[in-house]
Amino acid sequence: MSDIPDLSIRQLKAITAVAKYSSFIAAASELQLSQPGLSRMIRSAEEELGIALFDRTTRHVALTTAGAEFVPLAERILHDLELGSEAIRELRDQTRGHLAISCPMSFATNMLANMVIEYKRANPNVIIQIFEGIQSNTMGMIRSGQVDFGIGTLSEPYEDLFVDKLCQHHYHVVFARGHRFSRYERVSLQDLKDEPLVSMPPSSNLRRIFDGAVASAGFRLNYTITVNTYSAVAQFVRAGVGVTILSSTSLPEDDRLETRPVDPAVFGGTLAIMRLRGRPMSSAATGFQSLIRRHFAEASGLPGGA
């Protein structure tokens, strides 16, 4: 370590500036230093290195052989330091700031909650705002720029959005333990024909999918309770007053409930992170999206997952 010259960043900048302009006057102007001050800085660096870096005359400044060898090294050091500083600033920016996300209520209640807890442990000063709603609300908030990004099901091509696919998912029937569906491996649409159902409003994406499917089969589902939150859905299902249908990415972790996949499995879709094209991403948003992708990559046991 004793052989390493003790040069400051200011000295390295001074050396590269003089080499760039071949002029102490121009270099001093760029660095906002006096010419005598710049000369002293270069002289001090040369003394520390034990060799001259520049040949000076009254009209011309040129690199010596040693200078020609040293200047590229100084430029690399300054460049690497700049890159490292940018990385540190990005980490700093990620640990502070504000993050707004929109997603389906069921996803926010289950999978997203665990991700937020993990993210907040590493970034306690980031303020996270989660807008829970049905699919149409999620898409509207993404397009209006109210959120940094959203999570939802791809139901059509979105040319105005950047899409990052997470996994394929399908649907499950969720019911209280002891229900007759416990004996089934899969639950068909016909099995659901007269079953009391607890559901979200008719405008929800899931309702539109299944209402259309059973209409093609010539019947309607028996919606006995309609609510506006998934916590209420779970409460009624636990009480045994009906069953519900949820995406495989939104299944509750509850010992009092069981699930079975809906047959046919064609009822499903692709869950994705979506954001408005051209919208710049903050470090906090980029970091949280990376965490989401990692969770899905690790969730090999997730029903319907990738």
Solvent accessible surface area in square Angstrom, and as a share of the most:
residue,aa,sasa,rsa
1,M,197,0.88
2,S,112,0.72
3,D,137,0.71
4,I,109,0.55
5,P,50,0.32
6,D,120,0.62
7,L,32,0.16
8,S,53,0.34
9,I,68,0.35
10,R,144,0.53
11,Q,21,0.09
12,L,10,0.05
13,K,100,0.42
14,A,0,0.00
15,I,0,0.00
16,T,21,0.12
17,A,4,0.03
18,V,0,0.00
19,A,23,0.18
20,K,138,0.58
21,Y,85,0.32
22,S,55,0.35
23,S,32,0.21
24,F,16,0.07
25,I,123,0.62
26,A,36,0.28
27,A,0,0.00
28,A,5,0.04
29,S,83,0.53
30,E,84,0.38
31,L,47,0.23
32,Q,166,0.74
33,L,47,0.24
34,S,67,0.43
35,Q,82,0.36
36,P,81,0.51
37,G,15,0.14
38,L,0,0.00
39,S,27,0.17
40,R,141,0.51
41,M,31,0.14
42,I,0,0.00
43,R,123,0.45
44,S,52,0.34
45,A,0,0.00
46,E,15,0.07
47,E,132,0.59
48,E,81,0.36
49,L,47,0.23
50,G,65,0.62
51,I,92,0.47
52,A,49,0.38
53,L,1,0.00
54,F,5,0.02
55,D,84,0.43
56,R,106,0.39
57,T,91,0.53
58,T,144,0.84
59,R,232,0.85
60,H,108,0.48
61,V,15,0.08
62,A,34,0.27
63,L,66,0.33
64,T,24,0.14
65,T,116,0.68
66,A,23,0.18
67,G,0,0.00
68,A,54,0.42
69,E,132,0.59
70,F,27,0.11
71,V,11,0.07
72,P,57,0.36
73,L,74,0.37
74,A,0,0.00
75,E,90,0.40
76,R,142,0.52
77,I,71,0.36
78,L,32,0.16
79,H,98,0.44
80,D,89,0.46
81,L,83,0.41
82,E,95,0.42
83,L,90,0.45
84,G,34,0.33
85,S,40,0.26
86,E,70,0.31
87,A,52,0.40
88,I,112,0.57
89,R,105,0.38
90,E,102,0.46
91,L,108,0.54
92,R,130,0.47
93,D,67,0.35
94,Q,38,0.17
95,T,49,0.29
96,R,150,0.55
97,G,43,0.41
98,H,95,0.43
99,L,0,0.00
100,A,6,0.05
101,I,0,0.00
102,S,2,0.01
103,C,0,0.00
104,P,26,0.16
105,M,36,0.16
106,S,8,0.05
107,F,2,0.01
108,A,11,0.09
109,T,73,0.43
110,N,31,0.16
111,M,32,0.14
112,L,0,0.00
113,A,39,0.30
114,N,78,0.40
115,M,1,0.00
116,V,25,0.15
117,I,87,0.44
118,E,57,0.25
119,Y,4,0.02
120,K,68,0.29
121,R,190,0.69
122,A,73,0.57
123,N,9,0.05
124,P,87,0.55
125,N,79,0.41
126,V,0,0.00
127,I,113,0.57
128,I,33,0.17
129,Q,80,0.35
130,I,58,0.30
131,F,61,0.26
132,E,93,0.42
133,G,4,0.04
134,I,30,0.15
135,Q,14,0.06
136,S,58,0.38
137,N,80,0.41
138,T,0,0.00
139,M,13,0.06
140,G,38,0.37
141,M,30,0.13
142,I,2,0.01
143,R,99,0.36
144,S,71,0.46
145,G,25,0.24
146,Q,108,0.48
147,V,2,0.01
148,D,15,0.08
149,F,1,0.00
150,G,0,0.00
151,I,0,0.00
152,G,0,0.00
153,T,18,0.10
154,L,38,0.19
155,S,72,0.47
156,E,106,0.47
157,P,122,0.77
158,Y,23,0.09
159,E,156,0.70
160,D,58,0.30
161,L,1,0.00
162,F,85,0.36
163,V,43,0.25
164,D,32,0.17
165,K,141,0.60
166,L,17,0.09
167,C,6,0.04
168,Q,107,0.47
169,H,8,0.04
170,H,40,0.18
171,Y,6,0.02
172,H,12,0.05
173,V,0,0.00
174,V,1,0.01
175,F,0,0.00
176,A,19,0.15
177,R,148,0.54
178,G,72,0.70
179,H,43,0.19
180,R,90,0.33
181,F,0,0.00
182,S,33,0.21
183,R,185,0.68
184,Y,61,0.23
185,E,154,0.69
186,R,112,0.41
187,V,0,0.00
188,S,35,0.22
189,L,22,0.11
190,Q,109,0.49
191,D,42,0.22
192,L,0,0.00
193,K,85,0.36
194,D,112,0.58
195,E,18,0.08
196,P,51,0.32
197,L,2,0.01
198,V,1,0.00
199,S,10,0.07
200,M,9,0.04
201,P,29,0.18
202,P,82,0.51
203,S,59,0.38
204,S,5,0.03
205,N,23,0.12
206,L,30,0.15
207,R,22,0.08
208,R,120,0.44
209,I,54,0.27
210,F,1,0.00
211,D,45,0.23
212,G,39,0.37
213,A,18,0.14
214,V,3,0.02
215,A,68,0.53
216,S,105,0.68
217,A,55,0.42
218,G,67,0.64
219,F,22,0.09
220,R,215,0.78
221,L,14,0.07
222,N,57,0.29
223,Y,59,0.23
224,T,72,0.42
225,I,44,0.22
226,T,72,0.42
227,V,21,0.12
228,N,103,0.53
229,T,63,0.36
230,Y,37,0.14
231,S,74,0.47
232,A,24,0.18
233,V,3,0.02
234,A,20,0.15
235,Q,111,0.49
236,F,73,0.30
237,V,1,0.00
238,R,79,0.29
239,A,73,0.56
240,G,52,0.50
241,V,72,0.41
242,G,7,0.06
243,V,1,0.00
244,T,5,0.03
245,I,12,0.06
246,L,11,0.06
247,S,16,0.11
248,S,1,0.01
249,T,3,0.02
250,S,3,0.02
251,L,30,0.15
252,P,33,0.21
253,E,160,0.72
254,D,30,0.15
255,D,125,0.65
256,R,147,0.54
257,L,11,0.06
258,E,29,0.13
259,T,37,0.21
260,R,52,0.19
261,P,25,0.15
262,V,1,0.01
263,D,59,0.31
264,P,62,0.39
265,A,54,0.42
266,V,122,0.70
267,F,32,0.13
268,G,30,0.29
269,G,16,0.16
270,T,19,0.11
271,L,6,0.03
272,A,0,0.00
273,I,3,0.01
274,M,0,0.00
275,R,53,0.19
276,L,49,0.24
277,R,138,0.50
278,G,79,0.76
279,R,67,0.25
280,P,115,0.73
281,M,47,0.21
282,S,52,0.33
283,S,29,0.19
284,A,3,0.02
285,A,0,0.00
286,T,68,0.39
287,G,15,0.14
288,F,0,0.00
289,Q,12,0.05
290,S,51,0.33
291,L,18,0.09
292,I,0,0.00
293,R,91,0.33
294,R,100,0.36
295,H,44,0.20
296,F,9,0.04
297,A,86,0.66
298,E,112,0.50
299,A,27,0.21
300,S,101,0.65
301,G,73,0.70
302,L,36,0.18
303,P,57,0.36
304,G,22,0.22
305,G,25,0.24
306,A,93,0.72
